[in-house]
């Protein structure tokens, strides 16, 4: 939680130094519209993540079984951990820096830069160095596509709530529900030895995450929100 507080304070400082604005410029004050945007983003990404992981489990020939050692308090801890992780990354990558970039160079270029930074960041968080160029590019494209989607949600809604909902919806399902992440076995654990995905199967799920989901979310944002003419 200390990391969130520090990034929050630094974001406030950056906004004041470069735009002479307060932290409220990031759309952090809760309103009914913003809470609705968070909820819609959360539900959409939770469903899309569930489809992704259950679809992969079919082709990998594995099943998920309820982890009897993972109860209410463990679930609460997992949800809190993923919420803090999503909020920290949103404040860093879709916070003050993105806001200033949008004002200086426009939405599209700002979102592209944010996506590139998010992809490179995951080389470090996933410890990808030394694993070869192809795995590194695979992770970069997967996470970079998510970075674009979250950044574009911030730009269109002018609030951090929509990208936070999208981000939190994905990782809480993958980490807390389906045990895909640093917390180990969570609500449902994998039973059986996973089979390697075939070429076309891996391509299908790669496109699902890097093209289909980002395009769908971007399309929804374009239809739902008019393009902001300026920020501030």
One Martini backbone bead per residue (centre of mass of N, CA, C, O) as a GRO file, in nm:
protein
  232
    1UNK     BB    1   0.054   0.064  -0.015
    2UNK     BB    2   0.295   0.259  -0.020
    3UNK     BB    3   0.329   0.270  -0.327
    4UNK     BB    4   0.062   0.415  -0.386
    5UNK     BB    5   0.120   0.670  -0.220
    6UNK     BB    6   0.375   0.758  -0.368
    7UNK     BB    7   0.255   0.774  -0.657
    8UNK     BB    8   0.036   0.974  -0.585
    9UNK     BB    9   0.227   1.205  -0.500
   10UNK     BB   10   0.388   1.219  -0.769
   11UNK     BB   11   0.146   1.281  -0.948
   12UNK     BB   12   0.076   1.550  -0.821
   13UNK     BB   13   0.348   1.684  -0.885
   14UNK     BB   14   0.346   1.652  -1.195
   15UNK     BB   15   0.084   1.806  -1.249
   16UNK     BB   16   0.186   2.076  -1.129
   17UNK     BB   17   0.448   2.117  -1.300
   18UNK     BB   18   0.308   2.065  -1.606
   19UNK     BB   19  -0.023   2.180  -1.544
   20UNK     BB   20  -0.139   2.308  -1.287
   21UNK     BB   21  -0.267   2.049  -1.134
   22UNK     BB   22  -0.461   1.827  -0.987
   23UNK     BB   23  -0.541   1.497  -0.914
   24UNK     BB   24  -0.840   1.531  -1.025
   25UNK     BB   25  -0.763   1.512  -1.335
   26UNK     BB   26  -0.785   1.179  -1.319
   27UNK     BB   27  -1.068   1.097  -1.209
   28UNK     BB   28  -1.094   1.007  -0.877
   29UNK     BB   29  -1.369   1.097  -0.821
   30UNK     BB   30  -1.650   0.960  -0.721
   31UNK     BB   31  -1.907   0.849  -0.939
   32UNK     BB   32  -2.162   0.703  -1.094
   33UNK     BB   33  -2.022   0.688  -1.371
   34UNK     BB   34  -1.744   0.572  -1.277
   35UNK     BB   35  -1.855   0.319  -1.133
   36UNK     BB   36  -1.981   0.207  -1.390
   37UNK     BB   37  -1.718   0.185  -1.552
   38UNK     BB   38  -1.583  -0.010  -1.363
   39UNK     BB   39  -1.797  -0.238  -1.374
   40UNK     BB   40  -1.795  -0.291  -1.677
   41UNK     BB   41  -1.495  -0.352  -1.702
   42UNK     BB   42  -1.488  -0.586  -1.505
   43UNK     BB   43  -1.697  -0.775  -1.638
   44UNK     BB   44  -1.575  -0.798  -1.918
   45UNK     BB   45  -1.288  -0.905  -1.831
   46UNK     BB   46  -1.377  -1.147  -1.670
   47UNK     BB   47  -1.513  -1.296  -1.906
   48UNK     BB   48  -1.269  -1.294  -2.106
   49UNK     BB   49  -1.075  -1.444  -1.916
   50UNK     BB   50  -1.244  -1.698  -1.872
   51UNK     BB   51  -1.247  -1.784  -2.169
   52UNK     BB   52  -0.943  -1.807  -2.202
   53UNK     BB   53  -0.880  -2.023  -1.974
   54UNK     BB   54  -1.094  -2.239  -2.048
   55UNK     BB   55  -1.001  -2.276  -2.336
   56UNK     BB   56  -0.713  -2.368  -2.269
   57UNK     BB   57  -0.790  -2.613  -2.089
   58UNK     BB   58  -0.905  -2.782  -2.317
   59UNK     BB   59  -0.636  -2.803  -2.492
   60UNK     BB   60  -0.456  -2.894  -2.233
   61UNK     BB   61  -0.610  -3.107  -2.057
   62UNK     BB   62  -0.748  -2.958  -1.808
   63UNK     BB   63  -0.845  -2.900  -1.466
   64UNK     BB   64  -1.057  -2.751  -1.220
   65UNK     BB   65  -1.018  -2.736  -0.864
   66UNK     BB   66  -1.111  -2.704  -0.557
   67UNK     BB   67  -0.957  -2.524  -0.298
   68UNK     BB   68  -0.981  -2.608   0.037
   69UNK     BB   69  -0.749  -2.396   0.147
   70UNK     BB   70  -0.937  -2.168   0.010
   71UNK     BB   71  -1.083  -1.912   0.161
   72UNK     BB   72  -1.208  -1.619   0.254
   73UNK     BB   73  -0.939  -1.477   0.348
   74UNK     BB   74  -0.775  -1.556   0.099
   75UNK     BB   75  -0.960  -1.415  -0.103
   76UNK     BB   76  -0.939  -1.131   0.017
   77UNK     BB   77  -0.636  -1.104  -0.020
   78UNK     BB   78  -0.631  -1.145  -0.327
   79UNK     BB   79  -0.811  -0.905  -0.402
   80UNK     BB   80  -0.639  -0.687  -0.265
   81UNK     BB   81  -0.375  -0.741  -0.418
   82UNK     BB   82  -0.488  -0.692  -0.710
   83UNK     BB   83  -0.591  -0.407  -0.663
   84UNK     BB   84  -0.319  -0.279  -0.590
   85UNK     BB   85  -0.171  -0.358  -0.850
   86UNK     BB   86  -0.359  -0.212  -1.047
   87UNK     BB   87  -0.341   0.073  -0.923
   88UNK     BB   88  -0.039   0.115  -0.949
   89UNK     BB   89  -0.023   0.082  -1.261
   90UNK     BB   90  -0.226   0.304  -1.330
   91UNK     BB   91  -0.074   0.543  -1.200
   92UNK     BB   92   0.177   0.509  -1.380
   93UNK     BB   93   0.046   0.454  -1.689
   94UNK     BB   94  -0.263   0.611  -1.631
   95UNK     BB   95  -0.176   0.891  -1.532
   96UNK     BB   96   0.007   1.168  -1.532
   97UNK     BB   97   0.178   1.099  -1.780
   98UNK     BB   98  -0.054   1.051  -1.977
   99UNK     BB   99  -0.195   1.320  -1.941
  100UNK     BB  100   0.040   1.496  -2.042
  101UNK     BB  101   0.075   1.361  -2.318
  102UNK     BB  102  -0.204   1.426  -2.429
  103UNK     BB  103  -0.163   1.738  -2.417
  104UNK     BB  104   0.103   1.736  -2.604
  105UNK     BB  105   0.046   1.475  -2.841
  106UNK     BB  106  -0.199   1.313  -2.792
  107UNK     BB  107  -0.373   1.025  -2.775
  108UNK     BB  108  -0.237   0.815  -2.963
  109UNK     BB  109   0.063   0.857  -2.884
  110UNK     BB  110   0.025   0.826  -2.580
  111UNK     BB  111  -0.085   0.531  -2.590
  112UNK     BB  112   0.158   0.406  -2.730
  113UNK     BB  113   0.369   0.475  -2.517
  114UNK     BB  114   0.225   0.333  -2.283
  115UNK     BB  115   0.229   0.049  -2.412
  116UNK     BB  116   0.534   0.018  -2.439
  117UNK     BB  117   0.601   0.056  -2.140
  118UNK     BB  118   0.428  -0.184  -2.040
  119UNK     BB  119   0.578  -0.405  -2.196
  120UNK     BB  120   0.864  -0.354  -2.079
  121UNK     BB  121   0.794  -0.387  -1.780
  122UNK     BB  122   0.728  -0.704  -1.816
  123UNK     BB  123   1.018  -0.797  -1.846
  124UNK     BB  124   1.073  -0.751  -1.541
  125UNK     BB  125   0.824  -0.882  -1.390
  126UNK     BB  126   0.881  -1.166  -1.569
  127UNK     BB  127   1.176  -1.227  -1.623
  128UNK     BB  128   1.282  -1.223  -1.955
  129UNK     BB  129   1.572  -1.217  -1.936
  130UNK     BB  130   1.729  -1.480  -2.125
  131UNK     BB  131   1.473  -1.625  -2.299
  132UNK     BB  132   1.448  -1.467  -2.552
  133UNK     BB  133   1.297  -1.301  -2.812
  134UNK     BB  134   1.021  -1.438  -2.849
  135UNK     BB  135   0.913  -1.427  -2.556
  136UNK     BB  136   0.946  -1.119  -2.532
  137UNK     BB  137   0.750  -1.043  -2.763
  138UNK     BB  138   0.506  -1.187  -2.653
  139UNK     BB  139   0.482  -1.020  -2.391
  140UNK     BB  140   0.480  -0.739  -2.520
  141UNK     BB  141   0.216  -0.778  -2.688
  142UNK     BB  142   0.024  -0.859  -2.464
  143UNK     BB  143   0.074  -0.611  -2.268
  144UNK     BB  144   0.059  -0.382  -2.476
  145UNK     BB  145  -0.238  -0.424  -2.551
  146UNK     BB  146  -0.338  -0.363  -2.268
  147UNK     BB  147  -0.213  -0.079  -2.248
  148UNK     BB  148  -0.381   0.046  -2.469
  149UNK     BB  149  -0.662  -0.011  -2.355
  150UNK     BB  150  -0.627   0.144  -2.087
  151UNK     BB  151  -0.542   0.417  -2.209
  152UNK     BB  152  -0.798   0.458  -2.385
  153UNK     BB  153  -0.995   0.458  -2.150
  154UNK     BB  154  -0.883   0.709  -2.017
  155UNK     BB  155  -0.911   0.906  -2.258
  156UNK     BB  156  -1.224   0.875  -2.303
  157UNK     BB  157  -1.318   0.912  -1.984
  158UNK     BB  158  -1.129   1.083  -1.794
  159UNK     BB  159  -1.052   0.817  -1.617
  160UNK     BB  160  -0.936   0.558  -1.392
  161UNK     BB  161  -1.178   0.355  -1.364
  162UNK     BB  162  -1.191   0.196  -1.628
  163UNK     BB  163  -0.901   0.073  -1.634
  164UNK     BB  164  -0.922  -0.054  -1.354
  165UNK     BB  165  -1.153  -0.249  -1.418
  166UNK     BB  166  -1.013  -0.400  -1.646
  167UNK     BB  167  -0.760  -0.490  -1.494
  168UNK     BB  168  -0.891  -0.625  -1.245
  169UNK     BB  169  -1.071  -0.830  -1.395
  170UNK     BB  170  -0.836  -0.997  -1.509
  171UNK     BB  171  -0.645  -1.060  -1.253
  172UNK     BB  172  -0.856  -1.182  -1.055
  173UNK     BB  173  -0.921  -1.428  -1.229
  174UNK     BB  174  -0.634  -1.540  -1.285
  175UNK     BB  175  -0.527  -1.540  -0.980
  176UNK     BB  176  -0.774  -1.609  -0.779
  177UNK     BB  177  -0.929  -1.828  -0.949
  178UNK     BB  178  -0.685  -1.968  -1.164
  179UNK     BB  179  -0.378  -1.954  -1.059
  180UNK     BB  180  -0.238  -1.707  -1.244
  181UNK     BB  181   0.042  -1.650  -1.048
  182UNK     BB  182   0.217  -1.536  -0.753
  183UNK     BB  183   0.002  -1.688  -0.538
  184UNK     BB  184  -0.076  -1.944  -0.652
  185UNK     BB  185  -0.293  -2.138  -0.520
  186UNK     BB  186  -0.633  -2.091  -0.525
  187UNK     BB  187  -0.950  -2.147  -0.579
  188UNK     BB  188  -0.840  -2.286  -0.850
  189UNK     BB  189  -0.682  -2.578  -0.940
  190UNK     BB  190  -0.468  -2.768  -1.114
  191UNK     BB  191  -0.548  -3.070  -1.298
  192UNK     BB  192  -0.297  -3.199  -1.434
  193UNK     BB  193  -0.114  -3.224  -1.728
  194UNK     BB  194  -0.004  -3.002  -1.938
  195UNK     BB  195  -0.059  -2.928  -2.262
  196UNK     BB  196   0.064  -2.825  -2.540
  197UNK     BB  197   0.012  -2.591  -2.754
  198UNK     BB  198  -0.061  -2.547  -3.057
  199UNK     BB  199  -0.014  -2.339  -3.309
  200UNK     BB  200  -0.317  -2.252  -3.358
  201UNK     BB  201  -0.395  -2.227  -3.060
  202UNK     BB  202  -0.192  -2.012  -2.976
  203UNK     BB  203  -0.280  -1.806  -3.186
  204UNK     BB  204  -0.571  -1.772  -3.093
  205UNK     BB  205  -0.500  -1.663  -2.797
  206UNK     BB  206  -0.322  -1.436  -2.891
  207UNK     BB  207  -0.543  -1.285  -3.056
  208UNK     BB  208  -0.746  -1.253  -2.829
  209UNK     BB  209  -0.548  -1.058  -2.658
  210UNK     BB  210  -0.418  -0.858  -2.898
  211UNK     BB  211  -0.700  -0.806  -3.073
  212UNK     BB  212  -0.996  -0.871  -2.995
  213UNK     BB  213  -1.020  -0.729  -2.721
  214UNK     BB  214  -0.905  -0.444  -2.789
  215UNK     BB  215  -1.105  -0.389  -3.022
  216UNK     BB  216  -1.365  -0.417  -2.861
  217UNK     BB  217  -1.307  -0.201  -2.646
  218UNK     BB  218  -1.251   0.032  -2.843
  219UNK     BB  219  -1.527   0.024  -2.979
  220UNK     BB  220  -1.692   0.083  -2.728
  221UNK     BB  221  -1.560   0.359  -2.666
  222UNK     BB  222  -1.634   0.498  -2.933
  223UNK     BB  223  -1.948   0.458  -2.901
  224UNK     BB  224  -1.974   0.586  -2.601
  225UNK     BB  225  -1.739   0.808  -2.661
  226UNK     BB  226  -1.630   1.104  -2.707
  227UNK     BB  227  -1.379   1.295  -2.821
  228UNK     BB  228  -1.162   1.469  -2.664
  229UNK     BB  229  -1.036   1.794  -2.717
  230UNK     BB  230  -0.945   1.829  -2.411
  231UNK     BB  231  -0.741   1.901  -2.128
  232UNK     BB  232  -0.851   2.070  -1.817
   0.00000   0.00000   0.00000
